[in-house]
Amino acid sequence: MLDYVSHKQKESRDFSVRKWAREMGLSSNALLVMLLQGKRPLRVKHATFLSKGLHFTAQESLYFQAMLQYDSALDPEEKKLCSLWLSELSPGKNFKIKEMDSYIAISHWIYTTLLAMTELREFTFTEEKIFKRLNKKATRTDIRAAVERLFSLGLLTRTPDGKIKSTFERVTTKPDLKDAGVIEYHEASSQLAKEMVSKLPPEKKEYQAFSLCIDSKKIPQAKEMLRKFRAQLVKAIGSEQGDEVVQINLQLFQLTESQASDKAKDEGVDTETNQKSFKRSNLC
C-alpha cells in the first residue's frame, strides 16, 4: 500500500489519499490514513475496498483476502487452512516476499541513507525527524515504506532502550553484480547527484570528473584501486556518531569502443601503481 501511494505521488501531482479514499467508496480518508500509518491493523473486512483501490483482479483480491486472514488467524488449525488456501491461490509458485523486498531495498538510495542515519549523533530516528533532515528529498510515504522494509529484512533492529539501530556494521553487494536492483540503485544515486550539483553550496560538495586515455587491460586494476579507496575512505572518515550523512558515488565506465578493446582479455589485477605519462581532460 505504501509503495502504491509512493508510486502514485510521483506519477501524478493530483493524487491524494483523500481522493484515493473516495475512489474506494469510503466516506472519509481517516481509516485509510490510519492503515497507512500502521495505527490500525489490516483486517479481512478491509480487503474489499483496498482491492478496489489497488485495482486487483478477482484472483488477486482472493489472494489478498487469504493473506489477511492468515495474518489474523489465532490458532494453528486456522493458519494451516489459510496456508493451503494461499498455496492454491498464489499468483506464482516461486514468488517470495523477502526476495521482492530485497530487490527494492537495493534499488534506491533512501535505504542506505536510512541505515547511515541511525548512526547520527543525538538524532531521534522517527519519520518526521528523518523527513526534516532529508529536506524533502523523499516523501513521508517513501520513508515509512523504507523503514518498514528494512525492519522486515532484518537490517534495522530496536535496542532494549527503544532506539533504532542498523543490525549490521556494513551492508553491501558482491562486486560486479548484474542485478536489476543494483542497476536501479546506481541510476537513482546518479540522478540524486545531478540534482545536488546545482542545489548545494561549494563547501558542502565535491564533484570531480575527467576523461583519461588508458590501456583497456588496466580497467580491472582501476576497479580494484577504487574499491580499496572506498574502504580506506570509510575507515578514515566514517563515524558512528557523526552529525551528517553524505552520499559518495565512485564511477568508472568505458566511453570509447574499438575492436582491440573488445578482443582484449583480462590478465588479472595489478594493484601496484604504474607511473607512466598520460593525457587527461580534467573537469573539477
Sequence and secondary structure as in RCSB ss.txt:
>XXXX:A:sequence
MLDYVSHKQKESRDFSVRKWAREMGLSSNALLVMLLQGKRPLRVKHATFLSKGLHFTAQESLYFQAMLQYDSALD
PEEKKLCSLWLSELSPGKNFKIKEMDSYIAISHWIYTTLLAMTELREFTFTEEKIFKRLNKKATRTDIRAAVERL
FSLGLLTRTPDGKIKSTFERVTTKPDLKDAGVIEYHEASSQLAKEMVSKLPPEKKEYQAFSLCIDSKKIPQAKEM
LRKFRAQLVKAIGSEQGDEVVQINLQLFQLTESQASDKAKDEGVDTETNQKSFKRSNLC
>XXXX:A:secstr
 HHHHHHHHHH TT  HHHHHHHTT S SHHHHHHHTTSS   GGGHHHHHHHTT  HHHHHHHHHHHHHHH  S
HHHHHHHHHHHHHH S TT  HHHHHHHHHTSSHHHHHHHHHTT TT    HHHHHHHHTTSS HHHHHHHHHHH
HHTTSEEE TTS EEESSS     TT   HHHHHHHHHHHHHHHHHHHHS GGG    EEEE   GGGHHHHHHH
HHHHHHHHHHHH  TT S               HHHHH        S       EEEE 
